[in-house]
Amino acid sequence: MKILSASILAAALLAGCGSMSTAPDTPTRTSDGVLIGPSGMTLYTFDRDAAGSGKSACNGPCATNWPPLSVADSAKAMGAYTIIVRDDGKKQWAYKGWPLYYWSKDTKAGDKTGDGFNGVWKVARP
């Protein structure tokens, strides 16, 4: 009986290890069909950005209202996710060439109040 119990315990411990991760595999997740950042807040794209240009057209006061999805110093581009350098020298994630932003007026996870703002902001979709 002890051997069976030890085997079950070992299997359970090993199964638990498979789901542990010290770093996310992507800088975003998907919820309700839209990309969300690590904070759980909705991410947006800006029509005035040129996809694939490596630049953000939202700087200064614009970036106060639409904070960029920032990149950790140790992060590396992966798959559809690239890293751009903003005018202020900070790094920002882009998805399929589109820089990603939060909307300062979203107050809780699941809010999408910036979608369609001024006809140039859209929720980011996978």
Contacts in CASP RR format, 6 or more apart in sequence:
PFRMAT RR
TARGET T0000
AUTHOR 0000-0000-0000
METHOD contacts of the structure
MODEL  1
MKILSASILAAALLAGCGSMSTAPDTPTRTSDGVLIGPSGMTLYTFDRDA
AGSGKSACNGPCATNWPPLSVADSAKAMGAYTIIVRDDGKKQWAYKGWPL
YYWSKDTKAGDKTGDGFNGVWKVARP
24 38 0 8 1.000
25 78 0 8 1.000
26 78 0 8 1.000
26 81 0 8 1.000
27 37 0 8 1.000
27 38 0 8 1.000
27 69 0 8 1.000
27 71 0 8 1.000
27 75 0 8 1.000
27 81 0 8 1.000
27 93 0 8 1.000
28 35 0 8 1.000
28 36 0 8 1.000
28 37 0 8 1.000
28 38 0 8 1.000
28 43 0 8 1.000
28 69 0 8 1.000
28 81 0 8 1.000
28 93 0 8 1.000
28 95 0 8 1.000
28 100 0 8 1.000
28 124 0 8 1.000
29 35 0 8 1.000
29 36 0 8 1.000
29 37 0 8 1.000
29 40 0 8 1.000
30 36 0 8 1.000
30 126 0 8 1.000
31 40 0 8 1.000
31 109 0 8 1.000
31 110 0 8 1.000
32 110 0 8 1.000
33 125 0 8 1.000
33 126 0 8 1.000
34 42 0 8 1.000
34 43 0 8 1.000
34 112 0 8 1.000
34 123 0 8 1.000
34 124 0 8 1.000
34 125 0 8 1.000
35 42 0 8 1.000
35 43 0 8 1.000
35 95 0 8 1.000
35 100 0 8 1.000
35 123 0 8 1.000
35 124 0 8 1.000
35 125 0 8 1.000
35 126 0 8 1.000
36 42 0 8 1.000
36 43 0 8 1.000
36 109 0 8 1.000
36 110 0 8 1.000
37 43 0 8 1.000
37 69 0 8 1.000
37 100 0 8 1.000
37 102 0 8 1.000
39 102 0 8 1.000
39 109 0 8 1.000
40 109 0 8 1.000
40 110 0 8 1.000
41 102 0 8 1.000
41 106 0 8 1.000
41 109 0 8 1.000
41 110 0 8 1.000
41 111 0 8 1.000
42 102 0 8 1.000
42 103 0 8 1.000
42 106 0 8 1.000
42 109 0 8 1.000
42 110 0 8 1.000
42 111 0 8 1.000
42 112 0 8 1.000
42 114 0 8 1.000
42 115 0 8 1.000
42 123 0 8 1.000
42 124 0 8 1.000
43 69 0 8 1.000
43 95 0 8 1.000
43 100 0 8 1.000
43 101 0 8 1.000
43 102 0 8 1.000
43 123 0 8 1.000
43 124 0 8 1.000
44 66 0 8 1.000
44 100 0 8 1.000
44 101 0 8 1.000
44 102 0 8 1.000
44 103 0 8 1.000
44 114 0 8 1.000
44 115 0 8 1.000
44 121 0 8 1.000
44 122 0 8 1.000
44 123 0 8 1.000
44 124 0 8 1.000
45 95 0 8 1.000
45 98 0 8 1.000
45 99 0 8 1.000
45 100 0 8 1.000
45 101 0 8 1.000
45 121 0 8 1.000
45 122 0 8 1.000
45 123 0 8 1.000
45 124 0 8 1.000
46 56 0 8 1.000
46 57 0 8 1.000
46 58 0 8 1.000
46 66 0 8 1.000
46 98 0 8 1.000
46 99 0 8 1.000
46 101 0 8 1.000
46 120 0 8 1.000
46 121 0 8 1.000
47 119 0 8 1.000
47 120 0 8 1.000
47 121 0 8 1.000
47 122 0 8 1.000
48 57 0 8 1.000
48 58 0 8 1.000
48 120 0 8 1.000
49 55 0 8 1.000
49 56 0 8 1.000
49 57 0 8 1.000
49 58 0 8 1.000
49 98 0 8 1.000
49 99 0 8 1.000
50 57 0 8 1.000
51 96 0 8 1.000
51 97 0 8 1.000
51 98 0 8 1.000
52 82 0 8 1.000
52 94 0 8 1.000
52 97 0 8 1.000
52 98 0 8 1.000
53 97 0 8 1.000
54 82 0 8 1.000
54 84 0 8 1.000
54 85 0 8 1.000
54 94 0 8 1.000
54 97 0 8 1.000
54 99 0 8 1.000
55 84 0 8 1.000
55 99 0 8 1.000
56 63 0 8 1.000
56 68 0 8 1.000
56 84 0 8 1.000
56 86 0 8 1.000
56 87 0 8 1.000
56 92 0 8 1.000
56 99 0 8 1.000
58 66 0 8 1.000
58 68 0 8 1.000
58 99 0 8 1.000
58 101 0 8 1.000
59 86 0 8 1.000
59 87 0 8 1.000
59 88 0 8 1.000
60 87 0 8 1.000
60 88 0 8 1.000
63 86 0 8 1.000
63 88 0 8 1.000
63 101 0 8 1.000
64 104 0 8 1.000
65 103 0 8 1.000
65 104 0 8 1.000
65 105 0 8 1.000
66 101 0 8 1.000
66 102 0 8 1.000
66 103 0 8 1.000
66 104 0 8 1.000
66 121 0 8 1.000
67 101 0 8 1.000
67 102 0 8 1.000
67 104 0 8 1.000
68 86 0 8 1.000
68 90 0 8 1.000
68 92 0 8 1.000
68 93 0 8 1.000
68 99 0 8 1.000
68 100 0 8 1.000
68 101 0 8 1.000
68 102 0 8 1.000
69 92 0 8 1.000
69 93 0 8 1.000
69 99 0 8 1.000
69 100 0 8 1.000
69 101 0 8 1.000
69 102 0 8 1.000
70 90 0 8 1.000
70 91 0 8 1.000
70 92 0 8 1.000
70 93 0 8 1.000
71 83 0 8 1.000
71 91 0 8 1.000
71 92 0 8 1.000
71 93 0 8 1.000
75 83 0 8 1.000
75 91 0 8 1.000
76 83 0 8 1.000
77 83 0 8 1.000
80 95 0 8 1.000
80 96 0 8 1.000
81 93 0 8 1.000
81 94 0 8 1.000
81 95 0 8 1.000
82 93 0 8 1.000
82 94 0 8 1.000
82 97 0 8 1.000
83 91 0 8 1.000
83 92 0 8 1.000
83 93 0 8 1.000
83 94 0 8 1.000
84 91 0 8 1.000
84 92 0 8 1.000
84 94 0 8 1.000
84 99 0 8 1.000
85 91 0 8 1.000
85 92 0 8 1.000
86 92 0 8 1.000
92 99 0 8 1.000
92 100 0 8 1.000
93 99 0 8 1.000
93 100 0 8 1.000
94 100 0 8 1.000
95 124 0 8 1.000
95 126 0 8 1.000
98 124 0 8 1.000
100 124 0 8 1.000
101 121 0 8 1.000
103 111 0 8 1.000
103 113 0 8 1.000
103 114 0 8 1.000
103 117 0 8 1.000
103 121 0 8 1.000
105 113 0 8 1.000
105 114 0 8 1.000
106 112 0 8 1.000
106 113 0 8 1.000
106 114 0 8 1.000
112 123 0 8 1.000
114 121 0 8 1.000
114 123 0 8 1.000
115 121 0 8 1.000
115 122 0 8 1.000
115 123 0 8 1.000
116 122 0 8 1.000
END
